[in-house]
Amino acid sequence: MKKITAIFAFFIATTAFADITVPVGQQGEESTDVPIHGQKMDEVLNTFGEPTKEHATVGEPPITRWDYDEFIVVFENETVIQSVKKHTN
C-alpha cells in the first residue's frame, strides 16, 4: 500500500509542476521590437532613431555598441550581430 501511495504522490507532484512553465516565446509580454541580426546601421537609425549612448569602436573586426533605453545593439563593421533587451522590473 505504501508503494501505491508513493507512486500516487509522485504523480500528483510532477503534474502540478508542469503547469508553471512559461514558453520562451511568451516571456516578457511587453516585448520591445529590437534590431535583427544582419540589419545595417542606417536601417537601425531609420527605425529606432539615435541611440542614447554610442560606445567607441574596438577591435578587429571593428565592434560597436549602441545603447537605447530598452535594448543594446552590437555591430560588427556596419552590421547587427546581436540585440539584447535590458532587464526591467
C-alpha positions in Angstrom: 0.0 0.0 0.0 2.9 2.4 0.8 4.3 1.8 -2.7 1.0 2.8 -4.3 0.7 5.9 -2.1 4.3 6.9 -3.0 3.6 6.5 -6.7 0.3 8.5 -6.5 2.1 11.3 -4.5 4.9 11.4 -7.2 2.3 11.6 -10.0 0.4 14.4 -8.3 3.6 16.3 -7.6 5.0 16.1 -11.1 1.8 17.1 -12.8 1.4 20.1 -10.5 4.8 21.4 -11.6 4.1 21.0 -15.3 1.5 23.8 -15.2 4.0 26.6 -14.2 6.3 26.6 -17.2 6.2 29.6 -19.5 7.1 29.2 -23.1 10.1 31.3 -24.1 8.1 33.0 -26.8 5.6 34.3 -24.3 8.1 35.6 -21.7 8.3 39.4 -21.5 4.8 40.2 -22.8 5.6 43.9 -23.1 8.0 42.9 -25.8 10.1 45.6 -27.5 11.0 45.3 -31.1 14.8 45.2 -31.4 17.1 45.3 -34.5 17.6 41.9 -36.0 20.8 40.1 -37.0 22.0 41.4 -40.4 20.5 44.8 -40.3 22.8 47.7 -41.2 23.5 50.7 -39.0 21.5 53.1 -41.2 18.4 50.8 -41.0 18.7 50.8 -37.2 18.9 54.6 -37.2 15.9 54.9 -39.5 13.8 52.5 -37.5 14.8 53.3 -33.9 16.4 56.7 -34.1 19.6 57.9 -32.4 21.0 55.7 -29.6 21.1 57.2 -26.1 24.8 56.3 -26.0 27.3 55.2 -28.7 30.3 53.4 -27.4 33.7 53.7 -29.1 34.5 51.1 -31.7 37.0 48.4 -30.6 39.0 45.5 -32.1 39.4 44.0 -35.4 36.9 43.4 -37.0 35.5 46.6 -35.5 32.8 46.0 -32.9 30.5 48.9 -32.0 27.8 49.1 -29.3 24.8 51.3 -29.2 22.6 51.7 -26.1 18.9 52.5 -26.4 16.5 53.0 -23.4 15.1 49.4 -23.8 17.9 47.5 -25.6 21.5 47.3 -26.6 22.7 46.7 -30.2 26.1 45.3 -31.1 27.5 45.7 -34.6 30.4 44.1 -36.4 31.5 46.7 -39.0 28.1 48.1 -40.1 26.0 45.0 -39.4 24.0 44.0 -36.4 25.3 40.8 -34.8 23.3 41.0 -31.5 20.4 42.8 -29.9 19.7 42.4 -26.2 16.7 43.7 -24.3 17.5 45.4 -21.0 16.1 43.9 -17.9 13.1 45.8 -16.4 11.4 45.2 -13.1 
